[in-house]
Amino acid sequence: MGEIHHADHGWVTPAVSYFVACLGAFVALRSARWALVSQGRTRFNWLLFAATSLGAGIWSMHFIAMLGFSVSGADITYRPGLTVLSLVVAIVVVGVGLFTVGYSRRPVLSLLAGGLTTGLGVAAMHYLGMAAMVLPGHVGYDHTTVALSVGIAVFAATAALWAALNIQGTLAVLAAAPVMGVAVCAMHYTGMAAISVHLDFSHSTAGGVMALEFIFPLGVGLGCYVFFGALAFAVSPSRSVARPVMVGPAAPLAAPRGPMGARSRRR
């Protein structure tokens, strides 16, 4: 059995992955808030931006943390196709949860359904990303710990959707994002604690790409993500210029005119 290390570069990969998770959560919560006070195409665009932000943030957190993962005596590579597919899964399932909450007239039911769907999808993204690993051996899982990681994922997803529905204001989001970052990281490292590696050097390792080859495109992608996210919020409307609009059974909120759509009409 191979000796597993989860932080081969010390505190750097856990710290950077946590920061990225917090960044994705912050941008997603702000975007979701603008969506909930908007209508029509504007709401759709903000929800899509929130789903992309949170999904990409969770996936990036996972991938950066995996840069610190190693097995003594074995080289680890990744299948590009499965790695990219795990990103798509992350964005799609988070989008399902956010759109369920964003358009439902039954907030409690939609929160539970969206949280369950998103949590299971996030767990699927994690284990799909693990399946992308190529190493000389076989990876095993402790089923109890896997179940615990899935439970944490569902809890974290439900909490994220609840926060999107209820948290208002930049300071509140700044306080909520680190909490969500902790939940996402807890799910990841719980899932990583479930694995064991049995080395077998007769096992084929063809078709994999070294993790270092992903760093440049990942860095460029995250840089563009941060830039465009900051740009979107820089030109997004303030409360002082917004007009009230009814969102479902809720009290009047502000309808923004942002970069993603025109000002909403009153119902």
Buried (B, 14 or more C-beta within 10 A) or exposed (E): EBEBEBBEEEEEBBEBBBBBBBBBBBBBBBBBBBBBBBBEEBBBBBBBBBBBBBBBBBBBBBBBBBBBBBBEEBEBBBBBEBBEBBBEBBBEBBBBBBBBBBEBEEBEEBBBBBBBBBBBBBBBBBBBBBBBBBBBBEBEBEEEBBEBBBBBBBBBBBBBBBBBBEBBEEEBBEEBBBBBBBBBBBBBBBBBBBBBBEBEEEEEBEEBBEBEEBEEEBEEBBEEBEEBBEEBBEEBBEEEEBBEBBBEEEEEBBBBBBBBBEBBEEE
